[in-house]
């Protein structure tokens, strides 16, 4: 039904669904033609990842690559288990399961000889998963290097230095330190520019006052007002502009306003990479050097430290913990008391109704609990994003999405995997868990084996949710509302982007990682779920390719940080898979041999994970990979865009390609920090954070 609706509205509202056909992406390329009714699905399925990245950004391309890897991995691990384990469990499992449970581990009786086969499939799944991960990571490293090579200046040749000591908080001192003590370059010029982050609290008030006077003046000019009032307003405006210009000059030329952060641009990219490696986070140096955010993506207020920031951090962590405590009973209640059997037990009328209409009972068990769980996790995502943006230092809007990914995934694993599995038998097991905490691993393992049907329903319902994402309901609704008042161009601008907490890169990456881990953990217990998982990620491949290439606006590009975090989540999920299968086999096998063989795979997994973390060097280019200049005959590409100077200060005089489209610029027209937090609320928070500055 979603596909039929999408076919109807796509051609009727091209401004919402075919935006990039008339407004090409980051490389100025027109997307492939999808004029036929269902031909777009074939195009989106076959479109290479590199081309997707060209039309959107590398983060989006790698999200599609994650879907491709998941499809291949689940088919490779699921089909053998489906052809071998499912018939054995159904025919000789000797268990008491029914329906789809007959095809899985739930139908394997204690002491069955079938358990001797499961260590083989566990080892096979672990090895195949790691093989796909390593192959995909090698391809990512090449794409990351290409992304770094083609990065525009000044981001390409700059570093963000933080934690600068007091003796280096002057431009001349920092130049001397870098040029003479670090590079020993007395005969060449190393630094191109040094831009300290300044304390502009006094200037902020004048800039706000100038904006207010300018707004009043525009109203007077447009209205029928006496010329004398207009002249007075212009005089007041000129006075404020003079005060702003004077204070700007003082702040710009004085080192007294410098803070302990500075954007340093180098003439040679090799020098920038040297500084990044020398002062990398986690090293022995107090100074920290980082790759700077995109020039349009910087949150300047978060770069200015506050004496009360520790209080905001404490409050943020407290709220995150409080949200966790609040959602625990909600998720547990949903898992325990949304089954038809519980309703029938508590109400005889419900039991009579379900006996008359058994189809309703089947659909209720399949839909209600997973749908409520998805709804709760959607609310949780918005709450986490709001806490992060209001209480923590982010430095850049893209960093917010990365933090959302990390926090949201942890909550998803706890709530969707562990708490839901235990909650299915909460009324029977909660008391036993408190009496003997050592039984928790056994209870969790048995709960997973018994509730595989719930997670199958969860995966199927998630397929429907992602299919509905094609409709872009909220951007369509906003476009229809604004088009009644504004002209089409303004209505389009006000309707974008989509909700950046639930549909941002962070939340999307976390949810896909969760779905992958759910299918991975239960894939050997119930091989049918691997086929459902492959279908889910195939749908996601088509849906996200269409959204990224044709519909959604450009977003800040972190160059693969979300991808790398997803692979780490998958690796850690593999450890959970090994632990679950080991505990189950120790419980149901005739002896300890299957459990020990299964648990031994953790040694291979630990070595593989260590290799993954230390083998691939992807953060920075190797010195041999750094481009010195554009070679002769090569196509001209945009080399310079933007600057690292606070917007309150006058911009530097530099040559830049004004036609270069930037992702963050598109977003700033709609949101301030990649989530629905009102600008007045954030401005108030920023003023309270920085009012203690000298």
C-alpha positions in Angstrom: 0.0 0.0 0.0 2.9 2.4 0.8 4.4 1.8 -2.6 1.0 2.5 -4.3 0.7 5.8 -2.3 4.2 6.7 -3.1 3.6 6.2 -6.9 0.6 8.6 -6.6 2.3 11.4 -4.7 5.8 11.2 -6.3 4.9 12.8 -9.6 2.3 15.1 -8.1 4.7 16.7 -5.6 8.2 16.7 -7.3 9.4 19.4 -5.0 9.2 16.9 -2.1 10.1 13.6 -3.8 12.3 14.6 -6.8 14.1 17.6 -5.4 17.6 16.6 -6.7 16.4 16.0 -10.3 16.2 19.8 -10.7 18.7 20.6 -7.9 21.7 18.3 -8.3 23.7 17.0 -5.4 27.1 17.8 -4.0 29.0 17.1 -7.3 26.5 18.8 -9.6 25.4 15.5 -11.2 21.9 14.8 -12.3 20.5 11.5 -10.8 19.6 8.7 -13.1 16.2 8.8 -14.8 13.3 7.1 -12.9 10.4 8.2 -15.0 8.7 4.8 -15.0 6.2 3.8 -12.3 8.3 1.0 -10.6 11.6 1.3 -12.5 12.9 3.5 -9.7 13.2 0.3 -7.6 15.5 -1.4 -10.1 17.6 1.8 -10.4 18.0 2.2 -6.7 18.9 -1.5 -6.2 21.6 -1.4 -8.9 23.0 2.1 -8.2 26.7 1.7 -7.0 27.6 3.0 -3.6 30.2 5.4 -5.0 27.6 7.0 -7.2 25.2 7.3 -4.2 28.0 9.1 -2.3 28.5 11.5 -5.2 24.9 12.5 -5.2 24.7 12.8 -1.4 27.8 12.3 0.8 30.1 9.5 2.0 28.1 8.9 5.2 24.9 8.2 3.2 26.8 6.0 0.8 28.3 3.9 3.6 24.8 3.5 5.2 23.7 1.9 1.9 26.9 -0.2 1.9 25.9 -1.5 5.4 22.6 -2.6 4.0 24.3 -4.4 1.1 26.7 -6.2 3.4 23.9 -7.2 5.7 21.9 -8.8 2.9 24.9 -10.8 1.7 25.9 -11.8 5.2 22.4 -13.0 6.2 21.9 -15.0 3.0 25.3 -16.6 3.4 24.7 -17.6 7.0 20.9 -18.1 6.9 20.4 -20.4 3.9 22.6 -23.2 5.1 21.0 -23.1 8.6 17.6 -22.9 6.9 18.3 -26.0 4.8 19.9 -28.1 7.5 18.9 -27.1 11.0 15.2 -26.3 10.3 14.3 -29.8 9.0 16.2 -31.4 11.8 14.6 -29.3 14.5 11.1 -30.0 13.0 11.5 -33.7 12.5 13.8 -35.0 15.3 14.0 -32.1 17.7 11.6 -33.8 20.1 10.5 -30.5 21.6 7.0 -29.1 22.4 7.1 -26.0 20.2 4.4 -25.2 17.7 4.0 -23.1 14.5 7.2 -21.5 13.4 8.8 -22.6 16.7 9.0 -26.1 15.2 11.7 -24.8 12.8 14.1 -23.5 15.5 16.0 -24.2 18.6 12.8 -23.9 20.7 11.8 -27.3 19.4 15.1 -29.0 20.5 14.6 -31.0 23.6 17.2 -31.1 26.4 19.9 -33.8 25.7 19.2 -33.9 21.9 22.0 -35.0 19.6 21.2 -32.1 17.3 23.0 -29.7 19.7 26.3 -31.2 18.5 25.7 -29.4 15.1 25.2 -26.0 16.6 28.8 -25.2 17.4 29.6 -25.8 13.7 27.0 -23.2 12.6 28.2 -20.7 15.3 31.8 -20.9 14.1 30.6 -20.6 10.5 28.4 -17.5 11.3 31.3 -15.8 13.2 33.8 -16.4 10.4 31.5 -15.4 7.6 30.4 -12.2 9.5 34.0 -11.2 10.1 34.9 -11.9 6.4 32.2 -9.6 5.2 33.1 -6.9 7.7 36.8 -6.9 6.8 36.0 -6.8 3.1 33.6 -3.9 3.5 36.1 -2.1 5.7 38.9 -2.3 3.2 36.6 -0.8 0.6 35.6 1.9 3.0 39.3 2.9 3.7 39.7 3.5 -0.1 36.6 5.7 -0.2 37.7 7.5 3.0 41.1 8.3 1.5 39.4 9.6 -1.7 37.1 11.8 0.5 40.1 13.2 2.3 42.0 13.8 -0.9 39.2 15.8 -2.4 38.3 17.8 0.7 38.2 21.5 0.1 40.3 24.1 1.8 40.5 25.4 4.5 39.2 22.2 6.1 41.7 20.1 4.2 44.8 21.9 5.4 43.6 23.0 8.9 43.5 21.6 12.4 41.5 22.5 15.5 43.9 22.9 18.5 42.3 22.8 21.9 43.6 22.9 25.5 46.2 25.4 24.6 48.2 26.6 27.6 48.2 30.2 28.7 51.6 30.9 27.1 50.4 29.9 23.7 47.1 31.9 23.7 48.7 34.6 21.6 48.9 34.4 17.8 52.6 35.3 17.7 53.5 32.7 20.5 51.5 30.0 18.8 53.1 30.7 15.4 56.6 30.6 17.0 55.8 27.3 18.7 54.5 25.6 15.6 57.0 27.0 13.1 60.2 26.8 15.1 59.7 24.3 17.9 57.6 21.7 16.0 58.8 22.1 12.4 62.1 24.0 12.9 61.3 25.9 9.7 63.2 29.1 9.9 63.6 29.3 6.1 60.0 28.6 5.0 56.5 29.8 5.9 54.5 27.0 7.5 51.3 28.7 8.7 48.7 30.2 6.4 46.5 31.6 9.1 45.7 31.3 12.8 42.2 32.0 14.0 41.7 32.0 17.7 38.2 31.4 19.1 37.4 34.8 20.7 35.3 35.8 23.7 32.6 37.8 21.9 30.0 38.1 24.7 30.1 41.9 24.6 30.0 41.9 20.8 27.0 39.5 20.8 24.8 42.1 22.6 25.7 44.8 20.0 25.2 42.4 17.1 21.7 41.5 18.5 20.9 45.2 18.9 22.0 45.9 15.4 19.8 43.2 14.0 16.9 44.6 16.0 17.5 48.1 14.7 17.8 46.8 11.1 14.5 45.0 11.4 12.8 48.1 12.7 14.3 50.1 9.9 13.0 47.7 7.3 9.5 48.0 8.7 9.7 51.8 8.6 11.0 51.8 5.0 8.2 49.5 3.8 5.5 51.4 5.7 4.1 54.9 5.2 6.1 56.7 7.8 7.4 60.3 7.9 10.9 60.7 6.5 12.1 62.2 9.8 11.4 59.0 11.7 13.2 57.1 9.0 16.2 59.5 9.3 16.3 59.0 13.0 16.2 55.2 12.6 19.0 55.3 10.1 21.1 57.5 12.4 20.6 55.1 15.3 21.4 52.2 13.0 24.6 53.9 11.8 25.6 54.6 15.5 25.2 50.9 16.4 27.1 49.8 13.3 29.9 52.1 14.3 30.0 50.6 17.8 30.0 47.1 16.3 32.8 47.9 13.9 34.9 49.5 16.6 34.5 46.5 19.0 35.1 44.1 16.2 38.4 45.8 15.4 39.4 45.7 19.1 38.6 42.0 19.5 40.2 41.0 16.3 43.5 42.7 16.9 43.8 42.0 20.7 45.0 38.7 22.2 43.2 39.4 25.4 40.0 38.0 24.0 41.7 34.7 22.9 40.4 31.5 24.3 42.3 28.2 24.4 41.0 27.0 21.0 42.4 27.9 17.6 41.9 27.0 14.0 45.3 26.7 12.4 45.6 26.5 8.6 48.9 25.4 6.9 50.3 26.0 3.5 51.1 22.3 3.1 48.7 19.5 3.9 51.6 17.4 5.1 52.2 19.8 7.9 48.6 19.6 9.0 48.7 15.8 9.1 51.9 15.9 11.1 50.2 18.1 13.7 47.1 15.9 13.7 49.3 12.8 14.4 51.5 14.5 16.9 48.8 15.9 19.1 46.1 13.2 18.5 43.6 12.7 21.3 44.7 10.1 23.8 48.4 10.9 23.4 50.9 12.2 25.9 50.5 15.8 24.9 48.1 18.2 26.7 47.3 20.0 23.4 44.8 18.2 21.4 44.6 18.5 17.6 41.5 17.4 15.7 40.2 17.5 12.1 38.0 20.6 12.1 34.3 20.4 11.2 33.0 21.7 8.0 33.1 25.5 7.9 29.3 25.8 7.9 28.8 23.1 10.5 30.7 24.7 13.4 28.6 25.5 16.6 30.6 28.5 17.7 28.9 28.9 21.0 30.0 25.5 22.0 33.6 26.3 21.3 33.5 29.0 24.0 34.1 27.4 27.4 32.0 28.1 30.5 32.8 27.9 34.1 29.5 26.2 34.7 29.8 23.7 31.9 30.4 20.9 34.5 26.9 21.6 35.8 25.4 21.2 32.4 27.3 17.9 31.9 26.2 16.6 35.2 22.6 17.6 34.5 22.8 15.9 31.0 24.1 12.6 32.4 21.5 12.7 35.2 18.7 13.2 32.6 20.0 10.4 30.5 19.9 8.1 33.5 16.5 9.4 34.5 15.1 8.7 31.0 16.5 5.1 31.3 14.8 4.6 34.6 11.5 5.9 33.3 11.5 3.7 30.2 12.4 0.5 32.0 8.9 -0.1 33.4 7.3 1.1 30.1 9.2 -1.4 28.0 8.8 -4.2 30.5 5.1 -3.7 30.8 4.7 -3.6 27.0 6.6 -6.9 26.7 4.6 -8.6 29.5 1.1 -7.4 29.3 0.3 -6.8 25.6 -0.3 -10.5 24.7 -3.7 -11.8 24.1 -3.3 -14.6 26.6 -2.8 -12.0 29.4 -5.9 -10.0 28.3 -7.9 -13.2 28.3 -6.7 -14.1 31.7 -7.8 -10.8 33.1 -11.1 -10.3 31.3 -13.5 -13.1 30.3 -15.2 -10.8 27.7 -11.9 -10.5 25.9 -11.5 -14.3 25.9 -15.0 -14.8 24.5 -14.3 -12.2 21.7 -11.0 -13.8 20.8 -12.6 -17.2 20.6 -15.2 -15.9 18.2 -12.5 -14.1 16.1 -9.2 -16.0 16.3 -7.8 -14.0 13.5 -7.9 -10.9 15.6 -6.0 -12.7 18.3 -3.3 -13.7 15.9 -2.9 -10.1 14.5 -2.9 -8.6 18.0 -0.1 -10.8 19.2 1.9 -10.1 16.0 1.4 -6.3 15.9 0.5 -4.7 19.2 3.7 -5.3 21.2 6.2 -4.7 18.4 4.4 -1.6 17.3 4.2 -0.1 20.8 7.9 -0.9 21.3 8.8 0.9 18.0 6.7 3.9 19.1 8.5 4.0 22.5 11.9 3.8 20.9 11.0 6.7 18.6 10.0 8.9 21.5 13.3 7.8 23.3 15.3 9.0 20.3 13.8 12.5 20.4 14.4 12.8 24.1 18.1 11.7 23.8 18.7 14.2 21.0 17.1 17.0 23.0 19.3 16.3 26.0 22.5 16.1 24.0 21.9 19.3 22.2 20.9 21.3 25.2 23.5 20.1 27.8 26.7 18.9 26.1 29.4 20.6 24.1 29.1 19.4 20.5 31.4 21.7 18.5 29.6 20.8 15.3 26.1 19.8 14.2 27.3 16.5 12.7 28.9 15.5 16.0 25.4 15.6 17.5 24.3 12.8 15.2 27.3 10.8 16.0 26.5 11.1 19.8 22.9 10.2 19.1 24.1 7.1 17.3 26.2 5.9 20.3 23.8 6.7 23.1 20.7 5.5 21.2 22.2 2.2 20.2 23.0 1.4 23.9 19.5 2.1 24.9 18.1 0.1 22.0 20.1 -3.0 22.9 19.1 -2.8 26.5 15.4 -2.2 25.9 14.7 -4.1 22.7 17.0 -7.1 23.3 17.5 -7.7 27.0 14.6 -6.1 28.7 12.0 -7.2 26.1 13.3 -10.8 26.2 13.1 -10.9 30.0 9.8 -9.0 30.0 8.1 -11.7 28.0 8.4 -13.9 31.2 8.6 -11.0 33.6 5.8 -12.1 36.0 7.4 -15.6 36.4 11.1 -14.7 36.4 11.5 -11.4 38.2 11.3 -12.8 41.7 13.8 -15.6 40.8 16.2 -13.1 39.4 16.3 -11.1 42.6 16.8 -14.3 44.7 19.6 -15.6 42.5 21.3 -13.1 40.2 23.6 -15.8 38.9 20.6 -17.2 37.0 20.3 -14.0 34.9 22.4 -15.4 31.9 20.4 -18.6 31.9 17.1 -16.7 32.0 18.2 -14.4 29.3 19.3 -17.3 27.1 16.1 -19.2 27.6 14.0 -16.1 27.0 15.7 -15.5 23.7 15.0 -19.0 22.6 11.3 -18.7 23.6 10.5 -15.3 22.1 12.0 -15.7 18.6 8.5 -15.3 17.2 8.2 -11.8 18.7 11.4 -10.7 17.1 10.3 -12.0 13.7 7.2 -9.9 14.1 9.4 -7.0 15.1 11.5 -7.4 11.9 8.4 -7.7 9.7 6.9 -4.5 11.2 10.2 -2.7 10.8 10.0 -3.5 7.1 6.7 -1.7 6.9 8.0 1.3 8.8 10.9 1.7 6.4 8.6 1.3 3.4 6.4 4.2 4.9 9.6 6.3 5.1 9.3 6.7 1.3 6.2 8.8 1.7 8.1 11.6 3.6 4.9 12.5 5.4 6.2 15.4 7.6 8.0 17.2 4.7 4.9 16.7 2.6 2.6 18.0 5.3 4.9 21.1 5.9 5.1 21.7 2.1 1.3 21.6 1.7 0.8 24.0 4.6 3.5 26.5 3.6 2.5 26.4 -0.1 -0.8 27.9 0.9 1.0 31.0 2.2 4.3 31.3 0.4 5.6 30.9 -3.1 6.9 27.5 -4.1 10.6 28.2 -3.5 10.0 29.4 0.1 7.6 26.6 0.8 10.2 24.0 -0.3 12.8 25.7 1.9 10.5 25.7 5.0 9.5 22.0 4.5 13.1 20.7 4.7 14.8 18.8 6.1 13.1 15.8 7.6 13.0 15.2 11.3 16.7 15.2 12.3 16.3 13.3 15.5 14.4 10.2 14.4 15.4 10.4 10.7 18.9 11.7 11.3 22.0 9.8 10.4 22.7 8.9 14.0 19.3 7.4 14.7 19.1 5.6 11.4 22.5 4.1 11.9 21.7 3.0 15.4 18.4 1.3 14.4 20.0 -0.5 11.5 22.8 -1.8 13.8 20.1 -3.0 16.2 18.2 -4.9 13.5 21.5 -6.4 12.3 22.4 -7.6 15.8 18.9 -8.9 16.5 19.0 -11.1 13.3 22.6 -12.1 14.0 21.9 -13.2 17.6 18.7 -15.1 16.7 19.8 -16.4 13.3 21.0 -19.8 14.5 18.1 -20.2 17.0 15.5 -19.4 14.3 17.0 -19.4 10.8 13.8 -18.1 9.3 14.6 -14.7 10.8 17.8 -14.4 8.6 15.6 -14.4 5.5 13.4 -11.8 7.0 16.5 -9.8 7.9 17.8 -10.0 4.4 14.4 -8.7 3.1 14.5 -5.9 5.6 17.9 -4.7 4.6 17.0 -5.1 0.9 14.1 -2.8 1.5 16.3 -0.3 3.3 18.8 -0.4 0.4 16.1 0.7 -2.0 14.4 3.2 0.3 17.6 4.9 1.5 19.1 5.0 -2.0 16.0 6.8 -3.3 15.9 9.2 -0.4 19.6 10.1 -0.5 19.8 10.4 -4.3 16.5 12.0 -5.2 14.6 13.5 -2.3 16.5 14.6 0.8 18.7 17.7 1.1 22.4 17.5 1.6 23.7 16.9 5.2 27.0 17.4 7.0 29.5 14.7 6.0 31.7 13.2 8.7 33.4 11.0 6.2 32.4 7.5 7.5 32.3 8.0 11.3 28.8 6.4 11.4 29.9 3.5 9.3 32.9 2.7 11.6 30.7 2.9 14.7 28.2 0.6 13.1 30.9 -2.0 12.4 32.0 -1.8 16.1 28.4 -2.3 17.2 28.2 -5.4 15.0 31.4 -6.8 16.4 30.2 -6.3 19.9 26.9 -7.9 19.0 28.8 -10.9 17.7 30.2 -11.4 21.3 26.7 -11.4 22.6 25.7 -14.0 20.0 28.6 -16.3 21.1 27.7 -15.8 24.8 24.0 -16.6 24.1 24.7 -19.7 22.1 27.2 -21.0 24.6 24.9 -20.6 27.6 22.0 -22.3 25.7 24.2 -25.2 24.6 25.5 -25.7 28.1 21.9 -26.0 29.3 20.4 -28.3 26.6 23.3 -30.4 25.3 23.9 -33.9 26.6 27.3 -32.7 28.0 29.5 -29.7 28.0 31.3 -30.4 24.7 29.0 -28.4 22.4 29.0 -25.4 24.8 32.8 -25.4 25.0 33.3 -25.7 21.3 30.8 -22.9 20.8 32.5 -20.7 23.4 35.9 -21.3 21.9 34.9 -19.1 19.0 35.3 -16.1 21.3 39.0 -16.5 20.9 38.8 -16.0 17.2 36.4 -13.2 17.6 38.6 -11.4 20.1 41.6 -11.6 17.8 39.5 -10.5 14.9 38.1 -7.5 16.8 41.6 -6.5 17.9 42.8 -6.7 14.3 39.9 -4.7 13.1 40.6 -1.9 15.6 44.4 -1.7 14.9 44.9 -2.9 11.3 42.8 -0.3 9.4 44.2 3.2 9.5 41.4 5.4 8.1 41.3 8.6 10.1 44.0 10.4 8.2 45.8 10.1 4.9 49.2 8.5 4.8 51.9 11.0 3.7 52.3 9.3 0.4 48.5 9.7 -0.3 48.4 13.5 0.4 47.8 15.4 -2.9 50.3 18.3 -3.3 48.3 20.1 -6.0 45.9 19.6 -8.8 47.8 17.9 -11.6 47.9 19.4 -15.1 45.0 18.3 -17.3 42.9 17.2 -14.3 39.4 18.5 -14.1 39.0 21.7 -12.1 37.3 21.1 -8.7 36.3 23.5 -6.0 39.4 24.0 -3.8 38.4 26.7 -1.3 35.1 27.3 0.5 34.4 29.1 3.7 36.6 30.1 6.6 37.2 29.4 10.3 36.4 32.8 11.7 33.5 33.5 14.1 30.4 35.0 12.4 30.4 37.9 14.8 33.7 39.1 13.4 34.3 40.4 9.8 35.1 37.6 7.4 38.7 37.3 6.0 39.4 38.4 2.5 39.9 35.2 0.6 39.0 33.6 -2.7 36.3 30.9 -2.5 34.0 29.1 -4.9 30.6 30.6 -4.2 28.9 28.0 -6.4 30.1 25.1 -4.2 27.1 23.6 -2.5 27.5 22.7 1.2 25.4 20.3 3.1 25.4 22.2 6.4 24.3 25.4 4.7 21.1 23.7 3.6 20.4 22.5 7.1 21.0 25.8 8.8 18.0 27.3 6.9 15.8 25.0 8.9 17.4 23.9 12.1 20.1 25.1 14.5 21.5 21.8 15.6 20.1 18.9 13.7 17.1 18.5 15.9 13.8 20.3 16.8 15.1 22.6 19.4 13.8 26.2 19.2 16.4 28.8 18.5 15.2 31.0 21.3 15.6 28.2 23.8 19.1 27.4 22.6 20.1 31.1 22.6 18.9 31.4 26.2 20.9 28.4 27.1 24.0 29.8 25.4 23.7 33.1 27.2 23.5 31.4 30.6 26.5 29.2 29.8 28.8 32.0 28.8 27.7 34.9 31.0 30.5 34.0 33.4 33.2 34.8 30.9 35.5 37.6 31.8 
